[in-house]
Amino acid sequence: MKSITIKGSERESVGKASTKAVRNAGMVPCVIYGGDQPVHFSAEEKAFKSLVYTPNVHTVVVELEGGKTFNAILQDIQVHPVSDKILHIDFYQLHDDKEITMEVPVKVTGTSPGVLLGGVLRLNQRKLKVRALPANLPDFVEADITPLEMGNKLYVTKIPTNNFRLLHPDNTVVCQVRISRAAMKAAQEAAKAEKGGGKKKK
């Protein structure tokens, strides 16, 4: 999985007054959990654009002044309900020997015969929950729709996994090719024409 770097400064004081001062300075208060103890730091709001405002998923390298470095993932984010300004971000520290669970985007590949015949592709799951060691986390989960005929569904059991597990029930539908109204109408008209043709032969 791709990683982005966030550079920040460790915070000694984490009270309300200190947090307000951090925000007034255009910085975002953050905390990293998952280690021996929480690590509080702040970073410029613009540093999070490529992490927050994207459909892609990334791991994060937090570099703090003084040489401290942490590998982490975004766990939670608080945003102002009116201004959309980032108020606070929680990270979870990654450890090379410990599996982590996170949601990863689904990437559709291939060409469905059902779609070519007029069916409509519906993506039921835009993200799937995966569990893996940090080094094995995928950038996306690939859903190959090549086998899907009209009316077929692609179940999570048909998704290839490489060094990671999908945490979903076997009957979870990732995507399906639904019969469109136009295709249904065409099929009905074809059936009527065939039936009419049969009568004429008699």
Backbone torsions as a table, in degrees:
resi	resn	phi	psi	omega
1	MET	NA	140.4	-179.4
2	LYS	-68.1	151.5	-178.0
3	SER	-126.4	147.1	173.8
4	ILE	-121.0	156.3	-177.3
5	THR	-107.0	131.4	175.3
6	ILE	-115.0	122.1	178.7
7	LYS	-102.0	130.8	-177.1
8	GLY	-150.3	-172.6	-179.3
9	SER	-125.9	134.7	179.1
10	GLU	-68.3	142.1	-178.9
11	ARG	-103.8	130.5	177.2
12	GLU	-86.8	-41.6	-180.0
13	SER	-103.6	131.7	-176.0
14	VAL	-125.5	22.0	178.9
15	GLY	-74.2	174.9	-177.6
16	LYS	-61.3	-42.6	-178.8
17	ALA	-63.7	-41.8	179.7
18	SER	-66.4	-41.7	179.5
19	THR	-63.6	-40.9	178.9
20	LYS	-64.0	-40.2	179.0
21	ALA	-64.0	-38.6	178.5
22	VAL	-61.8	-45.9	-179.6
23	ARG	-66.4	-39.3	179.4
24	ASN	-63.9	-24.0	179.8
25	ALA	-87.9	7.0	179.2
26	GLY	80.3	18.5	179.9
27	MET	-108.3	161.9	179.1
28	VAL	-113.3	123.4	175.7
29	PRO	-73.5	135.2	-177.2
30	CYS	-136.9	162.6	174.7
31	VAL	-143.9	142.4	177.4
32	ILE	-109.9	120.6	176.5
33	TYR	-102.7	171.1	175.2
34	GLY	100.7	-7.5	177.5
35	GLY	-101.0	-161.7	178.7
36	ASP	-63.4	-34.5	176.9
37	GLN	-154.1	154.9	-179.4
38	PRO	-60.8	143.7	177.8
39	VAL	-114.2	117.6	-179.6
40	HIS	-97.3	134.0	177.8
41	PHE	-151.8	172.4	176.7
42	SER	-135.4	152.6	179.1
43	ALA	-149.1	160.8	-179.7
44	GLU	-64.3	141.1	-177.3
45	GLU	-59.3	-37.2	-178.6
46	LYS	-64.5	-19.4	-179.5
47	ALA	-68.8	-17.6	-176.0
48	PHE	-98.1	-1.0	-176.0
49	LYS	-57.2	-46.2	-177.3
50	SER	-75.1	-7.8	178.6
51	LEU	-98.8	-42.3	-173.3
52	VAL	-90.6	-45.7	-173.5
53	TYR	-92.5	59.3	180.0
54	THR	-156.6	147.2	176.2
55	PRO	-78.1	-13.0	-179.4
56	ASN	-77.8	161.2	179.9
57	VAL	-115.5	137.6	-178.6
58	HIS	-134.9	153.4	164.0
59	THR	-87.5	166.2	-173.7
60	VAL	-128.8	137.9	170.2
61	VAL	-107.8	113.1	179.2
62	VAL	-94.7	115.6	178.5
63	GLU	-107.1	117.1	-178.6
64	LEU	-104.5	151.2	177.5
65	GLU	-58.6	135.0	-177.9
66	GLY	105.6	-5.6	173.9
67	GLY	99.4	-2.7	179.0
68	LYS	-73.5	135.4	180.0
69	THR	-132.6	137.6	179.8
70	PHE	-133.2	135.2	171.1
71	ASN	-93.5	129.9	-173.7
72	ALA	-152.1	175.0	171.4
73	ILE	-129.6	155.0	176.5
74	LEU	-69.7	126.2	-179.1
75	GLN	-106.3	-41.8	-178.8
76	ASP	-156.0	149.5	179.5
77	ILE	-138.8	136.1	176.3
78	GLN	-109.1	128.1	-177.9
79	VAL	-123.8	141.7	178.5
80	HIS	-63.0	130.9	-174.9
81	PRO	-64.7	-21.6	-178.3
82	VAL	-104.0	-51.5	-174.5
83	SER	-87.6	-12.2	-176.0
84	ASP	63.7	15.1	177.4
85	LYS	-71.6	137.0	179.5
86	ILE	-71.5	122.9	-177.7
87	LEU	-97.0	-35.7	-176.4
88	HIS	-164.3	146.5	178.1
89	ILE	-133.2	133.9	173.7
90	ASP	-105.2	134.4	174.8
91	PHE	-116.5	158.3	175.5
92	TYR	-122.5	125.7	-175.6
93	GLN	-70.4	136.7	178.3
94	LEU	-94.8	144.8	175.0
95	HIS	-126.7	132.7	-173.9
96	ASP	-54.5	-31.6	-175.0
97	ASP	-100.9	9.6	-179.3
98	LYS	-121.4	128.1	179.0
99	GLU	-67.7	151.3	-180.0
100	ILE	-130.1	148.4	177.8
101	THR	-110.2	131.6	177.2
102	MET	-157.2	161.2	179.4
103	GLU	-89.9	134.8	-176.6
104	VAL	-124.1	140.0	-179.5
105	PRO	-62.5	150.4	175.0
106	VAL	-94.7	130.6	177.6
107	LYS	-113.5	117.7	-179.4
108	VAL	-81.7	131.1	178.0
109	THR	-129.4	164.2	177.2
110	GLY	84.7	178.2	179.2
111	THR	-125.6	124.9	-177.8
112	SER	-87.6	128.3	174.7
113	PRO	-59.0	-35.2	179.2
114	GLY	-64.2	-37.8	177.7
115	VAL	-68.9	-39.2	179.1
116	LEU	-62.5	-27.6	-179.8
117	LEU	-89.2	5.0	176.8
118	GLY	109.5	1.3	178.1
119	GLY	-72.0	162.7	-178.7
120	VAL	-111.3	124.9	178.7
121	LEU	-80.6	126.3	177.5
122	ARG	-117.5	124.2	178.8
123	LEU	-92.2	103.6	-177.4
124	ASN	-75.1	-33.9	-178.9
125	GLN	-123.9	109.4	178.3
126	ARG	-80.9	-22.2	176.2
127	LYS	-137.6	149.3	176.6
128	LEU	-125.5	144.6	-178.8
129	LYS	-85.9	122.1	-179.4
130	VAL	-119.0	156.4	176.1
131	ARG	-131.6	129.1	-177.5
132	ALA	-165.4	169.0	170.2
133	LEU	-68.1	150.2	-178.3
134	PRO	-49.3	-39.6	-177.4
135	ALA	-69.3	-19.2	-176.5
136	ASN	-104.0	3.8	179.7
137	LEU	-66.1	126.2	-178.5
138	PRO	-82.6	153.5	175.1
139	ASP	-70.1	-31.0	179.1
140	PHE	-157.6	164.8	174.7
141	VAL	-106.5	127.2	-174.3
142	GLU	-89.0	126.8	176.9
143	ALA	-114.8	105.5	-178.5
144	ASP	-86.6	115.5	-176.5
145	ILE	-95.8	9.1	-178.0
146	THR	-55.2	-37.5	-178.1
147	PRO	-79.9	-6.9	-170.6
148	LEU	-79.2	114.1	172.5
149	GLU	-87.7	177.2	178.4
150	MET	-58.6	126.5	178.4
151	GLY	87.6	-5.1	-179.4
152	ASN	-78.8	156.8	176.7
153	LYS	-123.2	146.7	175.4
154	LEU	-105.3	114.9	-178.1
155	TYR	-90.7	158.8	-176.4
156	VAL	-61.9	-24.1	179.3
157	THR	-68.2	-17.3	179.9
158	LYS	-93.0	0.4	179.5
159	ILE	-83.8	124.6	179.3
160	PRO	-70.0	136.0	178.3
161	THR	-120.8	137.4	-178.8
162	ASN	-129.9	101.3	-180.0
163	ASN	65.0	24.2	173.1
164	PHE	-148.9	162.0	-179.6
165	ARG	-116.8	146.6	174.8
166	LEU	-98.2	127.0	-175.4
167	LEU	-97.7	64.1	-179.7
168	HIS	-138.6	150.9	175.3
169	PRO	-60.9	151.9	-177.3
170	ASP	-60.7	-24.8	-177.8
171	ASN	-90.1	11.0	177.9
172	THR	-69.9	124.6	179.5
173	VAL	-90.5	121.5	-180.0
174	VAL	-81.7	-46.1	176.8
175	CYS	-156.9	165.7	-179.8
176	GLN	-152.7	157.7	176.6
177	VAL	-105.4	107.9	-178.5
178	ARG	-90.3	149.2	178.5
179	ILE	-76.7	119.8	-179.7
180	SER	-75.1	162.1	178.0
181	ARG	-60.9	-39.3	-179.6
182	ALA	-64.7	-43.0	180.0
183	ALA	-67.2	-38.9	179.3
184	MET	-64.6	-41.9	179.8
185	LYS	-64.9	-41.6	179.5
186	ALA	-63.5	-39.6	179.8
187	ALA	-66.2	-40.2	178.7
188	GLN	-64.8	-41.8	179.6
189	GLU	-66.4	-37.4	178.5
190	ALA	-65.9	-38.9	179.6
191	ALA	-65.9	-40.5	179.1
192	LYS	-65.1	-42.7	-179.4
193	ALA	-63.4	-39.8	-179.9
194	GLU	-67.0	-40.8	179.6
195	LYS	-65.8	-42.3	178.2
196	GLY	-63.5	-38.5	-179.8
197	GLY	-66.0	-35.7	178.9
198	GLY	-65.4	-38.9	179.5
199	LYS	-65.2	-39.5	-179.0
200	LYS	-63.7	-35.1	-179.0
201	LYS	-65.3	-32.5	177.9
202	LYS	-66.8	NA	NA
